[in-house]
Structure formats: C-alpha cells, structure tokens
Amino acid sequence: MASTARAQSLHHPSGAALCQPPPTGSASSMSKHTYKQAGVDIHEAASFVDDIGALVKATQKKRKLANAFGLFAAGYDLSKYKQPVIFTGCDGVGTKLELLIKYDLLENAGKDLVAMNVNDVLTCGADPILFLDYIGVNKIQKRQLTRLIAGMSEYLQACNCILAGGETAEMPGAVPLGMVELSGFAIGAAEKADVLNPAEIKRGDVLIGWPSAGFHANGFSLVRRILARENIKLSKKDAAQLLTPTLLYHEVCWSLRKAKIKPAAMAHITGGGLVENLGRIFTKRGLGCHLKVPYWKNDVVQKVLRHADPADAWDTFNMGIGWVAIVAADHVRKALKAGTGAVILGEMDQSGRVTCEVTGES
C-alpha cells in the first residue's frame, strides 16, 4: 500500500529524487522491481495533493489552522474558548457509494461524507472546526479524487469547517478497480456551558423535526436490493433525486443558538431511523414519545418504500425527517422558525419507547 498524507500544509517534492539509490547487490541478473510496477505511483499521488490545494485552502476563509507550516499533523488554536470541550465523529457513506459511482455523482459522495460526520458533532452543541478524510483506491485517478474533494470542500465551506488533512491510499489488489473506500473524521469544539445535556429531557418537552433530502447515506443496502429484485429502472433524473446528498443541519443549530434556545438534545436521524436514534437518548430513563411524521412527498423515495417491509422501513430509513431537536414547550414557537421546514412531531411522555405513525398520506 502506498499512502499519501494530505496535511493542509504538506509540501511534496517534485522532480527527480535527491537521494542516491540503495546498493543493488552484485548479481547482474537480479531483477530490479519498482513500486510503479507493483501498481503504485507515488509521484502521481504527490501531484494530486498539489492539484487540490485551492479546494483545501478555500475551507480556511473563516477559520485558520494554528500550525500553517507543520508537516505531519494539523493544529487548531482553542484559546478563544473559555472552557473548550472537544467532540469527535467518524462515519462513511456506506453502500450508497456504489450507486454514486455508477451514476457518476462523485461530488455527492464528498458532500455525504462531510454531512454524516459534521451533523453528528453538531448534535452535541459543538462547532465543527476540523475535518479529515481517508480515501482508498486501486489506482490514483486524479479527476475522480478531485471531484470527491470538491464535494467535501463545498460542504465544509458552508459550515465553516477546515479540511485539515487526509489520507489517500493506493492499494492495487486490495481495492477493486473502480471502487473507492471512503471514511471521514470530524472534530468539533464547544464551550462547556453550551454542551447539550439529554439528562434535562422531561415529560412535556416537544420534539421538532426538520426534513431530510432523501435517504441521505443510510439504508442503501436495502435500497440496492429493492432496485435489483424489483427491476426498478432509474432515469438520470430519478437517480439524481434518489442520491441527493445528505443535508447539513448547521443552519438549524446556528438559528437555535441565535434565538437563545438550548435544546435538551438533538438527533441526527441516520441508520436505525427515528426509533433508534431518538430512543437511545432517553428510553433507558423511562421516557418515550409518539411521533406523527408527515407523509414523505418524494416520488423516487416512494418507488422504493412501497417494496420495503413497513416496520423495517421505520428501523432503517429517516422517513423524511433528518434532524430532531427536543425543546421546552415555551421555546417551540421560536424553534419552528429555525432553518427550513420545521414541524412538531410529538412530545415527551413516560411510555419508555418511541412509536411513529404517518400523517397526511395521499
């Protein structure tokens, strides 16, 4: 495996190697193998790092790294925080990536990767400050990789998060040709006083939901199975709609903060759906809720959902709600003005479980 670390400030040499080659031994007939013959081109990888420099720098318009000339790691100055608490997130894009590659929507994969990680950090009340990625490929294809980074850069600029570095690994024989391994890592920071505390959730608190753009990046093993088994053909337009990137919910969080609303908890609705992602926050304390979820008006999504087991769909997909905040009843009116499309889903009770129903189905 050849890996190229992509620290924000890493400079790769170009041109001929400056070091003398190691001794080769005395046998004149001995074969002389090269890394490139093994399928790894370290110079192409280094060139790729230089090519994406502008995309990386674009993520530092509002935040700056502390060690602009470091070589192997990126730092961030937390001195503006009085009592900083660090939060971390790690996630991928899952098998959605296979469809994104098939339909040539690589920028979406980069956006999905950022959103899946940054949203998790946002749930804690933190500001996303640093992001790193890991990309594993069979062969360095600079255009393909640049498109992935472009998607990441666009989303990171939107939420003021720095693309602080990454790892590009060229692994012939380990990663199938045409496939990409993709993982992301987000780091956030918050003032200790601003960290959300789910222990404050109480009966009568209200659950407010914000819409998703689609399945986001969860449940695609089931989506792919349904597409194949039911012989569902997607037009280019349908594919683009089905594979719409995961939404970032930073504006919702910023709007709540600006309105001086501190939710008791927030949830990013990913794998496990509303039931699992909300349930793990409060059901062990005997709290629960019954949610009335608006009918999901998304034609392509419904083409898939009609072939999914109804109960399993609730446990797999976000069902049209990508973000939930639990707020005090007297904050509901202001909270509904945050972001776009907020709806009241239900209120906290003492049932000890999360149940859901669809309302307004047409």
N, C-alpha and C positions, 0 to 999 in steps of 0.2 A: 504494500500500500504506500502510495505517496500522498502526503498531506501537506497542504499549504495553509498555514495560519494566516488569517486576514485581520490582524490587528489594525485599528484605524490608522496608526502611524507607521506601519511596517513598510520599509523600503526594500524592494527586491533588486539585486544587481542585474544588469543587462550586459550583453556582450559575452566575450569569451571568459572561461573560468580563469581565475588568477592563481589557483593552487596548482602545483605540479602533480601529475598523475602518480599514484602509488606504484611501487615496484610490481612488475608483472611476472616475475619468475624467469627461469632460464629456458623453459621448454618452448621452442619456437613454434611447435604445432598446437600449443594450448589455445583454446577458443577464448575470444575476448568479447564477453557479453556486455550489453548496455541496458540501462534502465528503460530507455525508449523502446528497445527490442522486446522488453517484458511488458510493454503496453503503457508505460508511464512517461509522460513528457513534462519534466519539472520546469522547463523553460516556458512552456505554454501556460502552465499553472501560474507562474510568476507574472507572465504577461497579462493574464486575466485580472490579477489583483490591481495592476496599474490601470486597466481599462475601466474598472468600476469606481475609480477614485472620486469622480464627480458625484455619483449616486450616493456614496458614503458620506462625503462632505456635506451634501445637501441636508443630512439629518442633524447637522450641528448648527443650524441657524439660530436656535433659541437656547440650546444647552451646549456646553463645551466640555470636552474631556479635560481632566486635570493634568495628564501627562502626555502632552501633544507629541513628544519625541520619544516615547517609550518604544520598546521593541517587541516584547512578548506578552504584554497584558495592558489592559485599559483601566484607567482610574477615573473616579468622579469625586469632586470636592463636595462634601456634605455639610460644610461649615454654615451654610445658610439655614440649616435645620437646627433648632434648639435641642431637641431630643429625637434624633432620627431613628426610625425603625426600618430595617431592610426587609423587603419581601421578594421572593423568587418564584418563577414559574417555568415549567418545561412541558412542551407539548409538540405535536406534529400535525400533519394534515391527514393522516390515515390513508385509506384506500381511495379516497376522493382523488388523490394524486394520479392514480391510473387513468381516470376519466379526463382529468385536466390535461394530461399529456396526450391522450388520444384525440381530444378536440382542440389541441393547440392553444390552451389558455394558461400558459405558464405564469404570466403576471398574477393571475388569480391565486396561484399556489403560494406565491410570496406574500400576498395580502392575507390569505388564510393563516399562514404560519405566524405572522405578526399578531393578528387578531386573537388567535387561540391562546396565545401567551399573555399578551398585554391585557386582555379582558380579565384573565384570572387574577392578575396583580391589582387591577382596578377594584375588584370586589372587596378588597381589604381596606380601601380608602387611600391607597398609595398613588403616587405619581409614577408613571413609567419613565425611567431615566436611561436605562441601557438595554440593548438587545444584542444577542449573538445568535448565529445560525451555524448549523452543520449541514453540509451537502456532500453526499457520497454518490459518485457516478462511475460508470465503466470507463468512460473516456471524456476528457475535458473537451467540451464543445462550448466555446466562449459565448456564442449568441444565445444558446439555451440558458446558460448560467446567468448571463447579464439580464435576461428577461425576468428570471426569478428574483434577482437582487433589485431590479427596478420596481417590482411589485412591493417588495419589502420597504424600499425607500419611500415610496409614495405614502404608505400607511404610517410609517414611522414619523415622517414629517408632519402628518396630520395630528398626531398625538404628542408631538414634541419629545420623541424618544430617540436616542442616539444609536445608530448602528455601530457598535463599538468594536466589532470584530467577528470572526467566524473561522470556519474550518472547511476547506474544500479537499475532499479525499478522492483520488483517482484510484479505483480498485478493480482492474481488469480480472475477470474470472470470479469475483465475489459479488459484484453488482451486475445484473443482466444489462446488456446493451439496450439503450433507450429508456431504461428505468432510472429513477432518481430516489435516493434516500434523503429525507428532509426532516430536520428537527430544529426547534428554536428554544431560546432561553431568554426570559425577560427578568429584569431586575428593577424593582421599584423602591421608593422611599416615602415615608410619611412621618409627620410629627406624631409622637406617641399619643398625644391628646386627640388626634384625628383618626386613629385606628378604630375601625368598627368593632363592636362587641356584641356578638349574637346572644350573649347571656342576657342582654337587655330586652330581648323579644318578649312580648307579653300578650296575653289574650286581648283581642280587640284591635291590635295593630293591623294595618292594611297592607296587602300585597299589591303592588303596582307593577305591571308588565310593559315592556317595550317590544315591538315586533322584531322578528328576525327577517332576513332577506331570503331565506330558503332553508335547506337542511344544514347550512353552514358547513362544518367539516366533520360531521358525526353521522354514523349510521350508514355509511356508503357501502359497506359490505352487503347490507340488506338491499340497498338501492340497486347495486350492481346485479345482485341475484334476481331481483324482480325484473329489471330491464332484460336480462338474458332469458329467464324462464318464461316470461310473458311475451317475449319477442316484441318489446316496445321499441320502435324506431324513433330517434330524436332528430329533428331538423337542427340546423345550425342555430336557429333562434331558440329552440327548446333547450338545446344543450347549454347555451349561454345562460339561460334563465335558471336551469337546474343547478348549474355550477357557479352561480353568483357567489362572490366572496363573502366570508363571514363579516358581519358588521363590527366595527369598533364602537364601543359604548363610552368613550371618553367624554363626549359632549354631554351625555346624560349625567355623568358623575360631576363634571365641572358645573353644570347648571344647578344641580342639587346643592353643591357646596356654595355657589354664589347666592342661592336663596337661603343659606344658613340652615339647611336641612341635613342632619346627620342620621342616615338610616341605621337601624339596629343591625341590619345585614343586607348584603346584596349577593345575587347569584348569577353566574354566567351559565346559561342553560345549554349544556353540551351533551355528551353521551350519558344516557340514563334519564334524559328528559327532565320535565318539571318534577316528577315524583322523586327521583333520586337526588337531583341537585338541590332541591329545597329540603327534602326530608332529612338529609344528613346534617343540616344546620340545627334542627330543633326537635325532631321526633323523639330523640333519646331523653329529652326533658319532659316528655308527655304532651308536647304541643303539636298541633296539626292545623290543617286548613282544607277547605273545599274550594276549588278553583273553577270559575266559569270562564272558559277560554273561547274567545271569538273564533268563529269559523275561519279557517285559513284560506284566504282568497288568493290562491296561486295555482294556476291551471296545470302547470307541469308537475308541481309537487303532488297535486291531487291525482294525476295519472298514475303516480307511484303508490300513493297511500291507499287507493282503492284495492290494491292487491296485497296490502300488508295486514297481518292479524291486528285487529283494533287494539287489543290490550297491549300487545307487544310494541305497537307504534308509540304509545304513551311512554313506554320504558326505553325507547330508542331515539326518538326524534324530539326536537324542541317544540313541535306542533304549532309553530308560528310565533312563539314567544322566545326571544333570545336573551332577555335580561329582566331580572326581577329585583325590586327594592322593597324592603319591609320598613314601613314608616309609621310613626304615631298618627292616630286618626286626625289630629288637628293640623297635620302637615300635608294632608292629601291634596288639597286644592292647589297648593304651590307646587307640589311634586309632579302633578299631572302636566304642568307647563314645561317641565324639563325635557329636552330632546324632542323627538317627534313620535306621535302615535301612541302615547301612554294610555293605558286602560287599567281600571280597577279589576283585579282578578278575584279577590276574596279577602277574608280577614282571618286572623289567627284565632284558633279555638283550642280546646283541650282534648281533641279526638286522638292525638298521638299518631296521626297518619295524614298523608297527602292524597286527596282524591280529586279527580278532574272530570269535567263534562264540557262538551262543545255547545256554544250558544250561537244562535243566528245562522244555523246551517241552511244552505239553499239547495 
